[in-house]
């Protein structure tokens, strides 16, 4: 079982190529759960949804076969995302759900947990609780811990609370913009330096279990870079037309978890699989992206061949 922790959202999305016209299901933990479920792995999503979207959310989860724990809140979170021709985006706030306060005890037996808040809703005390779950892998997508609202629009910042809990995770995966805020390094210009600096932030405090740490920085069309304390792995992007980049990093994380559980000693294959999964997402908009395990494996093989392996 893969667990996604973070509030679902219903977003309005407009890119130079597509628009949703209405709000669609999204969110970091949500998209990761969608990816792993489409790949055949059981998924369980934990978050808050308001009465405005509760019935629709339950129907969506049933349709996609995702288990869920739903807590009440006054309104459902969501953003209006507008992308320009360069891929940069603005996020206008359409709704804000309350922070999470507790986690279901039975989830402590899961295989991997993705913490993927969208707007600071997973407090540090819950992260530390997850860190005490024995034998459970932990991955963080930090985007939602680097956001704050200013005049109704999301802006990014370097959060001291985020820095405190980075060492609690086995895997941390920011995108290039988030990595620059965290490390001060332009990951496009210096990807190796950026991922090494991220790894340093993760390993400031050694855990007694001695568990492996993995730092990842995603670079959109430039692929991604992965460092595990021994080797830097440069992962190419799968060449395609990106109609909507929303959820690319989320589904990359889902693909990473899926393949890491199968080939943990081959991070090049894991990264290529994650890249392949994300490439399916960006070709479409919303939760109905047609991801299958067979297509992910086909694209992975092409990427691996490009890396000189296959």
N, C-alpha and C positions, 0 to 999 in steps of 0.2 A: 504493500500500500504506500502510495506517495501522498503526502499531505501538503496542501497549499494553505498558508496562513496569511490573510490579508483581505480587506474588504473588496467584494466585487463592485464594479461600477457599470453604469450604462452611459456610454459616451456618444457624442455627436462628432463625426470625423469628416474633414474635408481635405483632400490632397489635390494637386494639380490634375490628377487623373480620375478621381472618384469622389463621391460624397455619399454618406449614409442616408441623408435626408431626415432621418430620425435617430433616436438613441439606440445603441446596440450594446450587447453584453461585452465587457472587457475587464481589464484589471490584471495586474502582474501575476498574482497567484492563480487567478481564474484562467488566464491564457496558458499558463504552465500546466495546470490540471487538464485543460482541454487537449493539449499536445500529448501528454503521457497517456491519457485515456484513448485517444485515437490510435496510439501506438500499441494498445492492448494491455496497458498496465492499470490496475485499479487506482482511483484517485479520490481524495476526500478534501473538500474545500471548506474552510472555516472563515466566517466573516459576518458582517452586519449588512442587512438590507432593510429599507424602510417599507411601510405599507404601500407606498406608491409603486413599487416594483416587486413586492414579495411574491405575488402569485405568478408573475412572469418568470421570476428567477427560479422558483420551484419547477415550473414547467420546463425551463431551459435545462436545469440540472437533470431532470428525468429523461429529457430527450437525448442528452449527450452521455447519459450513464454515469454521471459523477455523483458520488455520495457527498453529503454536505451537513454541516452543523451551522444553523442560521440563528443569529441573535438579533433581537429587535433594535431599532433605532428610529428616530423621527423621520429621517429622509435618507434616500439612497445616494451614495456618492456618484459623481460623474464629472466629466470635463467636456468642454468644447475644444477639440483639437483641430487647428488649422495649420497645414504645412505649406511652406513656400517652395519655390522651384529648386532651392538648394537643399531641401530636406529639413531645414530648421522649422520649429513649430512653436506656436503659442498654446497655452492651456488656460482656458477660462473656466472658472469653477461653476458647475451647474448644481452641485449638491455635495454636502459633507456628512458622512456617517460618523457615528461615535467611535471612539477607540475600543478595542477589545479589552476585556477585563480578565477573562478566564479562558482556559483551554480544556477540551474534553479529555478526561484522564485516559480513556481507552486508546487515544492516539499515540501514547508513548510506545506502543509496540510496532509502529510503522517502520518502514525501511529507510525512508528519506523524507526530510521536511524542508520545504522551501518557504522561507519567510520573505514575503513580497508585498509590503505595504504600499498603498498608493498615496497616502497623505498622513504619515506619522501615526497610524492607528495601532501599531504593534509596539507597546512600551517595553522598555529594557527589562523589567521584571519578568515578563513573559518569555523574552529571549533567554534569560538566565534559567528559567524553568525548563525550557526546551533543551538547554545545554546539559541538564542533569539527566536527560533521558538516555539510558545506556544503550549503546549499539545502534543509535539512530544517526544517519548522516544529516548534516545541516548545511544548507546553501542559502546565501543571502543575495537578493537583488536589492541594492540599497536605494533605488530611485526615490521611493516614498519617504525615506528618512532624510532626504536632502531637499525636501520641498516645504515651502511655507507660502501662505496666501498674502499677497499685497495688492490692495484695491481690486479684489475679485479675480486676480490672475495669479497663477503659480510662478514663483521664482525659486531658484536653487541656491543653496548655501551649504557651507561645510559645518556639519553638526557635531558638536562635542559629544552628544549622546551616542551618535553613530560610531564615533571613534572608540568609545568605551567598549562597545560590544563586538567590534570586528574580530577580536581574538576568539570569540565564542563559536565561530563558524569554521567548518572544514573548507568551504568554497565560498568565495565572494566574487560577484560578477557585475561590476559597473560597466556602463558604456563609456565611450571616449570622453564625452562631455563631463560625466560624473567623475571619471578618473582624474580629469584635469583639476576639478575642484578639490578632490581628495588629496592629490599628490603634488599639484602645481606643475605637472609635466604635460605637455601636448602629446597625447598618445599617437596622433597621426604622424607627427614628426619623429617621435622617439618611443615607439611602442615597447621596446625591450626595457627601457628605463622606467616607463610608466608601470609596467606589470611588476617589475622588481620593487619599486617603491610601494605599490599596493601590498605586495607580499610582506614587506617590512612592517607595514601598519598592522597586518594580521598577526604577526609573530612577535609583537612587543612583549607579550606575556606567554610563556610556554605553559601549556596545559600538562598536568601530570600524566595524562593518558598517552602523550607522545603521538597523537594522531596526525596523519598527513594533512597538510594545508595546500590549497590550490587557489591561486589568484588568476582571474580571467579579466581581460579588457576586450570588449567587443568594439569593432571599428566599422560597422555598417558594411559598405561595399568593399572595404579593404580587409574584411575577414575578422579575425580575432587573434589574440595572443594569450597563451596559457603558460603559467610557471608553477612548478610543484616543489620548488626548493632545490631541484637538481638540474632540470632542463627547461629551456624556453621552447615552446612549440608554436610555430607560426601556422595558423589555420586559414586557408583561403575562403573567400565567400563563393557561394554557388552563383554563377552568372545568370541573371534573370531580370525581368522587368519588375521593379518594385512599385506596384500600384499604391500600396499603403504600408508604410513601415511600422505602423502601430502594432505592438505585440511581438515584434521580431526578437527582441531581447528576452521576452518572457518565454517564448516557445523555444528559443535557443537553450534557456535554462532547463525547460522540460526535456528536451532532447538530450542534453548533457546528463541529466539524472538517469534517464532511461538507459543510455549506453554505458555510463560509468558503472552502473550496477552489474553490467555484463562483462566489460573489458577494462577494469580499473587500471591495469598496468599498461594500457595503450592509449595515452592521452591524445595522440594524433588522430586515432580512429574516433575517439569520443568527441573531440572537437569538430571533426569533419561531419559526424552524424548530427551534432547540434546545429552546425551551419546548414546542413541539408534540410533539417526540420524548419529552421527559421525561413529558408528560402521559399518554402511552400506558403507560409503565412503571409509574406509580403506580396505575393502574387494576388492576394484576395483581401477583402475587407470584412471584418467581423468574425464571429465564432464558427461560421460554416466552412472554413478553409478545408479543402479535401485531402487532408494528410492521411497517408496510410504507411504502414511499416514497410511495405514493398517499395513504395516510391522513395521513402527516406533512405532505404538501403541502396537503391539504384543511384541516387544522387551522391551518397557517401562514397560509393565505389568510384565514381567519376572524380570526385575531389581527391580521394586517396591516390588515384592514378596520376593526378596532377602534382601530387606531393612526391611522386616517385615511388609510390607503393600501390599495391592493388592485388 
